[in-house]
Amino acid sequence: MTTRTASCVCGQLRLTCQGEPVRISVCHCNACQKRTGSAFGFQARFPRSQVTSIIGDETQFVRTGDSGKPITSHFCPHCGSTVYWELGIAPDLIAVAVGAFADPGFPAPRHSVYEARRHSWTMFAHDQEMEHLG
């Protein structure tokens, strides 16, 4: 079984996952753009039961998603990196920032959401294989 560890930039907040994610996606919503400081967010969703440890200090920020449900971001209070978030719309899953794994071999996304807010210059080598939503 695959074990992956995600961490913040300074390394003090860490999350370990067992197995494969159930969904890997990019999100072009304005909130993800602002949260990451990039053109999109890149996430892997794992069943909560596959997240075997969360270690370190963290701070939370809660916002209301378009669904009307809360989204709780967990980030390092020392370096500011968002490591994971919880979706009120999917309480059995934990979304992890793929960049926090720092693994260039991590599987590619298969879903792209909030396409209406996608920057026109963003392209993915496997775009034709992705499910494009919204």
C-alpha positions in Angstrom: 0.0 0.0 0.0 1.3 3.5 -0.9 2.1 5.8 1.9 2.4 9.5 1.2 3.3 12.4 3.5 2.3 16.0 2.8 3.9 18.9 4.7 4.0 22.7 4.9 7.1 24.6 3.7 8.8 24.6 7.1 7.9 20.9 7.7 6.2 21.3 11.1 2.7 20.4 9.9 2.5 17.0 8.4 -0.3 14.7 7.2 0.2 11.0 6.2 -2.1 9.1 3.8 -2.4 5.4 3.1 -3.5 4.2 -0.3 -4.7 6.1 -3.4 -6.8 9.2 -3.5 -10.4 8.8 -4.6 -10.3 12.0 -6.7 -7.5 14.2 -8.1 -8.6 17.5 -9.4 -7.7 21.1 -10.3 -10.1 23.9 -9.2 -10.2 27.2 -11.0 -12.6 29.0 -8.5 -11.6 32.4 -7.3 -11.2 31.1 -3.7 -8.6 28.5 -4.8 -6.8 31.1 -6.8 -6.5 33.4 -3.8 -5.7 30.5 -1.4 -2.8 29.3 -3.5 -1.7 32.5 -5.1 -1.8 30.6 -8.4 -4.1 30.2 -11.3 -5.7 27.1 -9.8 -5.7 24.8 -6.8 -4.6 21.2 -7.2 -6.0 18.7 -4.7 -6.2 15.0 -3.9 -9.2 13.8 -1.9 -8.6 10.8 0.5 -11.2 9.0 2.6 -10.8 10.3 6.1 -10.0 6.7 7.2 -6.9 6.7 4.9 -5.4 9.8 6.7 -3.4 8.0 9.4 -1.8 11.0 11.1 -1.8 14.8 11.3 1.1 16.1 13.3 2.0 19.7 14.2 0.5 23.1 15.0 -2.2 24.3 12.7 -4.5 27.2 12.2 -7.9 27.0 10.6 -9.8 29.3 8.3 -13.5 28.5 7.6 -15.4 29.9 4.6 -18.7 29.1 3.0 -18.4 27.3 -0.3 -20.8 27.8 -3.2 -22.7 24.8 -1.9 -23.6 26.8 1.2 -21.5 24.3 3.3 -18.3 25.2 5.2 -14.8 24.6 3.8 -12.2 24.5 6.6 -8.6 25.1 5.5 -5.8 23.9 7.8 -2.5 25.7 7.5 0.7 26.1 9.3 0.8 29.1 11.6 4.5 29.4 11.2 5.0 29.4 7.4 1.4 29.9 6.2 1.2 26.9 3.9 -2.2 25.3 3.5 -1.7 21.5 3.8 -5.3 20.2 3.8 -8.9 21.2 4.0 -12.2 19.6 4.9 -15.4 20.0 2.8 -18.7 20.3 4.5 -20.3 18.8 1.4 -18.1 15.7 1.7 -17.4 15.1 5.4 -15.9 11.6 4.9 -13.1 13.0 2.7 -10.0 15.1 3.4 -8.6 17.2 0.5 -4.8 17.6 0.5 -2.9 20.1 -1.5 -0.9 18.0 -4.0 2.0 20.4 -3.9 2.4 19.6 -0.2 3.5 16.1 -1.2 6.4 17.6 -3.3 6.2 14.5 -5.5 6.7 15.0 -9.2 5.4 11.5 -9.8 2.1 12.2 -8.2 -0.8 11.1 -10.5 -2.3 13.7 -12.8 -5.7 15.3 -12.2 -8.7 13.7 -13.8 -11.2 16.5 -13.0 -11.2 20.2 -13.7 -13.8 22.3 -12.0 -15.0 26.0 -12.2 -13.9 26.0 -15.9 -15.7 29.4 -16.4 -13.0 30.9 -14.2 -10.0 29.1 -15.8 -7.2 31.3 -17.1 -7.2 31.0 -20.8 -3.4 30.1 -20.9 -3.7 27.1 -18.6 -3.3 23.8 -20.4 -2.7 20.3 -19.2 -0.9 17.7 -21.3 -3.7 15.3 -20.8 -6.6 17.8 -21.1 -8.5 15.5 -23.5 -8.7 12.8 -20.7 -10.0 15.2 -18.0 -13.6 15.7 -17.0 -14.3 19.4 -17.3 -17.0 20.8 -15.1 -18.6 24.2 -14.6 
